[in-house]
Amino acid sequence: MSKLIEFCDVVKKFNGVPVLNGVTFSVEKGEVLCVVGPSGTGKSVTLKHLVRLLTPTSGSVIVDGVDISSCGDDELVKIRDRIGYLFQGGALLAWMTVAENVALPLEECTKLSDREIAVRVRHALRAVELVYAADKYPTEISGGMQKRAGLARAVVRESDIVLYDEPTSGLDPVTSITINRLIKKLNKELGITSIVVTHDLQGALAIADRILLLKGGKAVECSTPSEFTQSSNPDVREFLAAMKGETI
């Protein structure tokens, strides 16, 4: 595999206070990287750098050889076109059906015909096992189904990178397992590279190729699930001990 995404000594300060303090890691093409760590350690801030919703105070963020922290608008648009984003709350528009929500990125950002959009939408809904809910509104479906609809919208443009911000937040354990299974399924079937920010350590251990632990604004461990759980790194041991009652 080859490096698709690289964070190189990224520092991000807000009002002079560092949230990311020299974060360095890479993501291989086709892998699932799960990002874990205590609240407030910069996990979501890390994701936002990948679509340049935020730019580093110093350091660089490289996607497929392009430094998106300093590239021009044309290059940035090309990179963003390759990235799908599943927001924590699903972010569905209440006045649109599930199918209309999924179609929105294609209608706004492509020149596809209505027929081509309909085919893409059905394919995306089938991938997340939600075809039967195409004509329902967000208020008519469960939280887990809303997350699946958001996931369909994230992949409908045939993105090869998908960012997940707390995809199982607020869901019951059974539904969380379903969402995690779909993330792994899409990763394998569609060749997607996935970065998953999560508090669900059990889910991370089940789906990740590697787990990245952020603490104090730094990447303190990045290893396979088995290596992670057996790590002698004191920060990892402390994190695992804190999570033990809930997840392992």
C-alpha positions as CSV (number, residue, x, y, z in Angstrom):
1,M,0.0,0.0,0.0
2,S,1.0,3.6,-0.5
3,K,0.5,6.7,1.7
4,L,-2.6,8.6,0.6
5,I,-2.9,11.1,3.5
6,E,-0.1,12.5,5.6
7,F,-0.1,14.9,8.6
8,C,3.3,16.4,9.0
9,D,4.0,18.0,12.4
10,V,0.6,19.8,12.3
11,V,0.1,22.5,14.9
12,K,-3.3,24.2,15.3
13,K,-3.8,27.0,17.8
14,F,-7.0,28.8,18.8
15,N,-6.4,32.1,20.5
16,G,-2.8,31.1,21.0
17,V,-3.7,27.8,22.7
18,P,-2.6,24.6,20.8
19,V,-5.2,22.0,20.2
20,L,-3.0,20.0,17.8
21,N,0.6,20.2,18.9
22,G,2.8,18.6,16.3
23,V,0.5,15.8,15.0
24,T,2.2,13.4,12.6
25,F,0.7,10.3,11.1
26,S,-0.1,8.8,7.7
27,V,-3.0,6.8,6.2
28,E,-2.5,4.1,3.6
29,K,-4.7,3.8,0.6
30,G,-7.6,1.5,1.2
31,E,-7.3,1.3,5.0
32,V,-9.6,2.1,7.9
33,L,-7.9,4.4,10.4
34,C,-9.8,4.9,13.6
35,V,-8.9,8.0,15.7
36,V,-9.5,7.7,19.4
37,G,-8.7,9.7,22.5
38,P,-10.1,11.7,25.4
39,S,-12.6,14.5,24.7
40,G,-11.1,17.8,23.6
41,T,-7.9,16.2,22.3
42,G,-8.4,17.4,18.7
43,K,-10.0,14.5,16.9
44,S,-12.7,16.4,15.1
45,V,-10.2,19.3,14.5
46,T,-8.0,16.8,12.8
47,L,-10.8,15.8,10.4
48,K,-11.6,19.4,9.5
49,H,-8.0,19.9,8.4
50,L,-8.5,17.2,5.7
51,V,-11.1,19.3,3.9
52,R,-9.5,22.6,4.8
53,L,-12.3,23.8,7.0
54,L,-9.3,24.5,9.1
55,T,-5.7,25.2,8.2
56,P,-2.7,24.5,10.3
57,T,-0.9,27.2,12.3
58,S,2.2,25.3,11.1
59,G,2.9,22.0,9.5
60,S,1.2,20.5,6.4
61,V,-1.6,18.2,5.5
62,I,-0.9,16.2,2.3
63,V,-3.6,14.3,0.3
64,D,-2.3,12.2,-2.6
65,G,0.8,14.3,-2.9
66,V,-1.0,17.7,-2.7
67,D,-0.4,20.0,0.3
68,I,-4.0,21.1,0.8
69,S,-3.0,23.5,3.6
70,S,-1.4,25.8,0.9
71,C,-2.7,24.7,-2.5
72,G,-4.7,26.8,-4.8
73,D,-8.5,26.8,-5.1
74,D,-8.6,24.6,-8.2
75,E,-6.5,21.9,-6.6
76,L,-8.5,22.1,-3.4
77,V,-11.8,21.6,-5.3
78,K,-10.4,18.5,-6.9
79,I,-9.3,17.1,-3.6
80,R,-12.7,17.9,-1.9
81,D,-14.5,16.2,-4.8
82,R,-12.8,13.0,-3.7
83,I,-13.8,13.2,-0.1
84,G,-17.1,12.3,1.5
85,Y,-18.0,13.4,5.0
86,L,-20.4,11.8,7.5
87,F,-21.3,14.4,10.1
88,Q,-21.9,13.5,13.7
89,G,-25.6,14.2,13.5
90,G,-26.3,13.0,10.0
91,A,-27.1,16.5,8.9
92,L,-30.1,15.6,6.8
93,L,-32.5,18.2,5.5
94,A,-35.8,17.6,7.2
95,W,-37.9,18.8,4.2
96,M,-36.3,16.4,1.8
97,T,-36.8,12.7,1.5
98,V,-33.9,10.3,2.1
99,A,-33.4,9.9,-1.7
100,E,-33.5,13.7,-2.2
101,N,-30.9,14.2,0.6
102,V,-28.6,11.6,-0.9
103,A,-29.0,13.2,-4.4
104,L,-28.2,16.7,-3.2
105,P,-24.4,16.6,-3.7
106,L,-24.9,15.3,-7.2
107,E,-27.4,18.0,-8.1
108,E,-25.3,20.8,-6.6
109,C,-21.8,19.7,-7.7
110,T,-22.2,17.6,-10.9
111,K,-23.8,17.9,-14.4
112,L,-25.3,14.4,-14.3
113,S,-28.8,13.9,-15.8
114,D,-31.8,13.2,-13.6
115,R,-31.6,9.6,-14.7
116,E,-27.9,9.2,-13.9
117,I,-28.5,10.8,-10.5
118,A,-31.4,8.4,-9.7
119,V,-29.1,5.4,-10.6
120,R,-26.3,6.7,-8.4
121,V,-28.7,7.4,-5.5
122,R,-30.2,3.9,-5.7
123,H,-26.8,2.3,-5.8
124,A,-25.7,4.3,-2.7
125,L,-28.9,3.4,-0.8
126,R,-28.4,-0.2,-1.7
127,A,-24.9,-0.1,-0.4
128,V,-26.1,1.0,3.0
129,E,-29.1,-1.3,2.9
130,L,-31.7,1.6,2.9
131,V,-33.5,1.4,-0.5
132,Y,-36.8,0.7,1.2
133,A,-36.6,4.1,3.0
134,A,-35.9,6.2,-0.1
135,D,-39.2,8.1,0.0
136,K,-39.3,8.6,3.7
137,Y,-38.5,11.9,5.5
138,P,-35.8,12.1,8.2
139,T,-38.4,12.5,10.9
140,E,-40.0,9.2,9.8
141,I,-36.8,7.1,10.3
142,S,-34.7,6.1,13.3
143,G,-31.4,7.6,14.3
144,G,-29.5,4.7,12.9
145,M,-31.3,4.9,9.6
146,Q,-30.5,8.7,9.5
147,K,-26.8,7.8,9.9
148,R,-27.0,5.3,7.1
149,A,-28.7,7.9,4.9
150,G,-25.9,10.3,5.7
151,L,-23.4,7.6,4.8
152,A,-25.1,7.0,1.5
153,R,-24.8,10.8,0.8
154,A,-21.1,10.7,1.7
155,V,-20.4,8.0,-0.9
156,V,-22.8,8.9,-3.6
157,R,-20.3,10.9,-5.5
158,E,-18.1,7.8,-5.6
159,S,-15.6,9.4,-3.2
160,D,-12.5,7.4,-2.6
161,I,-11.9,9.0,0.9
162,V,-14.6,9.1,3.5
163,L,-14.3,10.9,6.9
164,Y,-16.6,9.8,9.7
165,D,-17.2,12.1,12.7
166,E,-18.5,10.0,15.6
167,P,-20.6,7.7,13.3
168,T,-22.1,5.7,16.2
169,S,-22.7,8.6,18.6
170,G,-26.1,8.4,20.3
171,L,-26.9,5.0,18.9
172,D,-27.7,1.8,20.8
173,P,-25.2,-1.0,20.8
174,V,-27.0,-3.1,18.1
175,T,-27.3,-0.2,15.7
176,S,-23.7,0.8,16.4
177,I,-22.6,-2.6,15.3
178,T,-24.7,-2.2,12.1
179,I,-23.0,1.2,11.3
180,N,-19.5,-0.2,11.9
181,R,-20.3,-3.2,9.7
182,L,-21.3,-0.9,6.9
183,I,-18.2,1.2,7.2
184,K,-16.0,-1.9,6.9
185,K,-18.2,-3.2,4.0
186,L,-18.0,0.0,2.0
187,N,-14.3,0.2,2.6
188,K,-13.8,-3.3,1.1
189,E,-16.4,-3.3,-1.6
190,L,-15.8,0.3,-2.9
191,G,-12.1,0.6,-2.2
192,I,-12.6,3.5,0.1
193,T,-10.0,4.9,2.4
194,S,-11.7,5.7,5.7
195,I,-10.8,7.9,8.7
196,V,-13.2,7.3,11.6
197,V,-13.2,9.6,14.7
198,T,-14.9,7.7,17.4
199,H,-15.4,7.2,21.1
200,D,-16.5,3.6,20.4
201,L,-13.4,1.7,21.2
202,Q,-15.0,-1.7,20.8
203,G,-16.2,-0.6,17.3
204,A,-12.7,0.7,16.5
205,L,-11.1,-2.6,17.5
206,A,-13.5,-4.4,15.2
207,I,-13.2,-2.4,12.0
208,A,-9.8,-0.6,12.1
209,D,-6.7,-1.6,10.2
210,R,-4.9,0.7,12.6
211,I,-5.9,2.8,15.6
212,L,-4.5,6.3,16.2
213,L,-4.5,7.6,19.8
214,L,-4.4,11.4,20.2
215,K,-3.5,12.8,23.6
216,G,-2.5,16.3,24.6
217,G,-2.6,17.4,20.9
218,K,-0.2,14.7,19.8
219,A,-0.3,11.3,18.1
220,V,1.0,9.1,20.8
221,E,0.3,5.7,19.2
222,C,-0.7,4.3,15.8
223,S,-0.9,0.6,15.5
224,T,-3.0,-2.4,14.6
225,P,-5.9,-3.3,17.0
226,S,-3.9,-6.3,18.4
227,E,-0.8,-4.2,18.9
228,F,-2.9,-1.4,20.4
229,T,-4.5,-3.5,23.1
230,Q,-1.1,-5.1,24.0
231,S,0.9,-1.9,23.8
232,S,3.2,-1.0,26.7
233,N,2.9,2.7,25.9
234,P,1.7,4.3,29.2
235,D,-0.7,6.6,27.4
236,V,-2.3,3.6,25.7
237,R,-2.5,1.7,28.9
238,E,-4.1,4.6,30.7
239,F,-6.6,5.1,27.9
240,L,-7.5,1.4,27.8
241,A,-7.9,1.3,31.6
242,A,-10.3,4.4,31.4
243,M,-12.4,2.7,28.7
244,K,-12.4,-0.8,30.2
245,G,-15.7,-0.6,32.0
246,E,-17.5,0.4,28.7
247,T,-15.7,-1.4,25.9
248,I,-13.1,-4.1,26.7
